[in-house]
Amino acid sequence: MSPDNHIPKLLDDALEQFATLPGIGRRTALRLALFVLDSPKENVEHFASSLVRLKQEVKFCPKCRMISEEGACPFCSDSRRDHSTVCVVESLRDVISIENTGQYKGLYHILGGVISPLDGIGPADLPIDELVRRIEEDGIKEVIFALSTGMEGETTAFYIYKRISSLPIIVTALVRGVGFGDDLEYVDELTLGRSISNRQVFNP
């Protein structure tokens, strides 16, 4: 039994695991754990199996770092996409948000983070060299920055710009004021779609 709330340890252990998820507090964790407890065994087993398979079997696209079951991701392997345009984003969440607008038909490059010295993340920890290589080898004509408007996002965009500014490409950014990352949940699809269509030349 947990010493502070006298609930069974098995339930308390489940609460602790649910509470590690983003945005899940103790009360919501309890609600989720009780829902699982009341669910049919086969449903819970399928749910748990899906999570294990997600972690063990999902791979990353060697080009853009998008999740993929094997080889190139659905974007990089789709001949209908514009392979001359690459949108640089921080995470998979940003890709999903942009795709929901229906306004972008190019490819992506997922950094998996931004430059943040306080968190021990430097340029070498991000797939920036891979982006430069794509531009040089794959006929990329435009790079779009869709990173956060905070200090870390702007530092990352500026660093990448310095790396690629000498290459024969156009570098653009979403209309200033549209934030990604932690701010993405506040941007509606219409606003985001317009910021993509009306993107501006990047001016560091």
Secondary structure as GFF3:
##gff-version 3
##sequence-region A 1 204
A	DSSP	alpha_helix	9	18	.	.	.	ID=ss1
A	DSSP	alpha_helix	26	38	.	.	.	ID=ss2
A	DSSP	alpha_helix	41	57	.	.	.	ID=ss3
A	DSSP	beta_strand	59	60	.	.	.	ID=ss4
A	DSSP	beta_strand	67	68	.	.	.	ID=ss5
A	DSSP	beta_strand	82	89	.	.	.	ID=ss6
A	DSSP	alpha_helix	92	101	.	.	.	ID=ss7
A	DSSP	beta_strand	106	110	.	.	.	ID=ss8
A	DSSP	three_ten_helix	117	119	.	.	.	ID=ss9
A	DSSP	three_ten_helix	123	125	.	.	.	ID=ss10
A	DSSP	alpha_helix	128	137	.	.	.	ID=ss11
A	DSSP	beta_strand	142	145	.	.	.	ID=ss12
A	DSSP	alpha_helix	151	164	.	.	.	ID=ss13
A	DSSP	beta_strand	170	173	.	.	.	ID=ss14
A	DSSP	three_ten_helix	181	186	.	.	.	ID=ss15
A	DSSP	alpha_helix	189	197	.	.	.	ID=ss16
A	DSSP	beta_strand	200	201	.	.	.	ID=ss17
###
